Amino acid sequence: MKKILLSVVVLMVLTGCGKKNDDPETLPEIRLTDVSVTEGTGTNEAVAIKVSLSKTYSAQVSVNWSTTEGTAKGGDDYIAINSQVLNFAPGETEKTIAVTVVRDDIREGDEFFTIQFSKPMNALLLGDKLRVTLTNDD
């Protein structure tokens, strides 16, 4: 009888007393990094802005985003974008959003606008915006 009881105790210890790992998967963080681009002259150009996750996740991650004026004005210095959704497929950690910079030959100081992020799904949003600086080269 003691051998049977000892065998049961050893078996329970080895199998973790029948519990399986039910720890929930921790959410990734959405990482935002300010960028600086040269305004330039000539044809307008889409600027690629990276948004990344701190780690992969097993479900789709999404976050809303839109541009917000700073010293740079929508329509004059960049093409404003309202209410877009950025989606990360399961396993992805990096995506790119594009904002078109309006190029000109007007002598002016450096300007900036922000990209505002909101309503994250399946992720943590530690900061809600990134700053895009348009460096004047005229």
C-alpha positions as MATLAB code, in Angstrom:
seq = 'MKKILLSVVVLMVLTGCGKKNDDPETLPEIRLTDVSVTEGTGTNEAVAIKVSLSKTYSAQVSVNWSTTEGTAKGGDDYIAINSQVLNFAPGETEKTIAVTVVRDDIREGDEFFTIQFSKPMNALLLGDKLRVTLTNDD';
ca = [
       0.000    0.000    0.000;
       2.863    2.349    0.850;
       4.421    1.675   -2.562;
       1.178    2.589   -4.314;
       0.801    5.791   -2.289;
       4.432    6.704   -2.930;
       3.977    6.036   -6.654;
       0.909    8.311   -6.753;
       2.771   11.106   -4.929;
       5.768   10.841   -7.273;
       3.478   10.823  -10.306;
       1.632   13.929   -9.059;
       4.911   15.773   -8.461;
       6.208   14.890  -11.917;
       2.992   15.969  -13.651;
       2.463   19.134  -11.619;
      -0.521   17.705   -9.755;
      -2.553   17.524  -12.922;
      -2.501   21.258  -13.658;
      -1.656   22.420  -17.117;
      -0.048   25.790  -17.814;
      -2.979   28.190  -17.917;
      -0.894   31.353  -17.673;
      -2.343   33.874  -20.103;
      -0.100   35.056  -22.902;
       1.236   38.517  -22.077;
       0.346   41.280  -24.512;
       3.021   42.854  -26.708;
       3.789   46.577  -26.498;
       3.312   48.800  -29.539;
       6.588   50.671  -30.053;
       6.623   54.125  -31.619;
       9.773   55.990  -32.632;
       9.954   59.618  -33.754;
      11.309   60.126  -37.282;
      12.926   62.935  -39.224;
      12.738   63.240  -43.013;
      14.070   65.745  -45.514;
      11.251   67.780  -47.031;
      12.914   68.027  -50.449;
      11.638   69.583  -53.664;
       9.905   68.179  -56.720;
       7.458   65.297  -56.664;
       5.621   64.511  -53.422;
       6.902   61.368  -51.757;
       5.387   58.820  -49.396;
       7.477   58.407  -46.271;
       7.593   54.937  -44.694;
       7.195   55.009  -40.916;
       7.842   51.818  -38.946;
       5.612   50.666  -36.116;
       6.705   47.582  -34.208;
       5.604   45.174  -31.515;
       7.850   44.184  -28.625;
       7.180   40.498  -29.371;
       5.068   38.208  -31.488;
       1.501   37.474  -30.457;
      -0.746   34.531  -31.286;
      -3.732   36.673  -32.345;
      -4.176   39.671  -34.620;
      -3.046   42.993  -33.110;
      -4.507   46.273  -34.311;
      -4.309   49.962  -33.508;
      -6.068   53.018  -34.956;
      -3.995   55.927  -36.254;
      -4.341   59.328  -37.884;
      -2.198   62.390  -38.516;
      -2.457   65.558  -36.425;
      -1.120   68.969  -37.359;
       1.775   70.538  -35.525;
       3.744   73.328  -37.170;
       3.399   71.336  -40.419;
      -0.065   71.756  -41.916;
      -2.109   69.041  -43.603;
      -2.468   69.789  -47.317;
       0.440   72.260  -47.355;
       3.257   70.168  -45.874;
       1.883   66.610  -45.839;
      -1.295   64.798  -46.867;
      -3.475   64.413  -43.765;
      -4.810   60.944  -42.986;
      -7.845   60.319  -40.800;
      -8.935   57.184  -38.981;
      -6.894   54.286  -40.344;
      -6.360   50.862  -38.765;
      -2.961   49.169  -38.689;
      -3.209   45.372  -38.407;
      -0.483   42.934  -37.387;
      -1.174   39.320  -38.351;
      -0.359   36.680  -35.720;
       3.427   36.361  -35.529;
       4.230   39.729  -37.182;
       6.276   42.289  -35.258;
       6.780   45.136  -37.726;
       4.536   47.115  -40.063;
       4.985   50.274  -42.095;
       2.558   53.134  -42.516;
       2.983   55.703  -45.281;
       2.366   59.439  -45.127;
       2.944   61.623  -48.189;
       5.176   64.646  -47.694;
       4.382   67.664  -49.902;
       7.692   68.821  -51.347;
       8.338   72.473  -52.094;
      11.099   75.015  -52.595;
       9.819   77.474  -49.988;
      12.470   78.601  -47.531;
      11.074   77.862  -44.063;
      12.152   76.342  -40.780;
      11.833   72.686  -39.856;
       8.239   71.650  -39.181;
       6.534   68.673  -37.581;
       3.260   66.784  -37.405;
       2.277   63.852  -35.231;
       0.751   60.472  -35.855;
      -1.769   59.756  -33.126;
      -2.483   56.143  -32.099;
      -5.535   54.873  -30.198;
      -7.744   51.876  -29.442;
      -5.152   49.094  -29.377;
      -6.502   45.557  -29.613;
      -4.447   42.676  -28.165;
      -1.546   45.010  -27.328;
      -0.420   47.670  -24.877;
      -0.016   51.234  -26.141;
       2.495   52.909  -23.829;
       2.779   56.147  -25.817;
       0.002   57.427  -28.025;
       1.895   59.400  -30.670;
       5.065   59.745  -32.656;
       6.500   62.933  -34.095;
       7.479   63.316  -37.752;
       9.920   66.190  -38.305;
      10.186   67.642  -41.807;
      13.725   68.967  -42.139;
      13.789   71.884  -44.570;
      16.519   71.778  -47.196;
      15.654   74.916  -49.224;
];
